[in-house]
Amino acid sequence: MEYVATFSSTHKVLKAEKILKERAIPFKLYPSPKALIAPAQCGLVIACDEENLTAMEETLAGAKIKPRAIYRKSSEGEYVKM
């Protein structure tokens, strides 16, 4: 199962990317799915699988980077806010 973190700015998502790379936490950076694009939101998301979700959340919290929201991608391709 895939989890997607959205951010309020490009600066935040790029900072998150850098920190996750430094900590060797597996993730993907890609353009926001159309279903998740909202005003005042960055056009990029960070995605990870279920086994890396806790590590991603704890790492970002430790770096004081708070995602705008985290969504679980369902098997039907829908996004459910966590």
Secondary structure, DSSP 8 states (H G I E B T S, - for coil): -EEEEE-S-HHHHHHHHHHHHHTT---EEEE--GGG--TT--SEEEEEEHHHHHHHHHHHHHTT---SEEEEE-TTS-EEE-
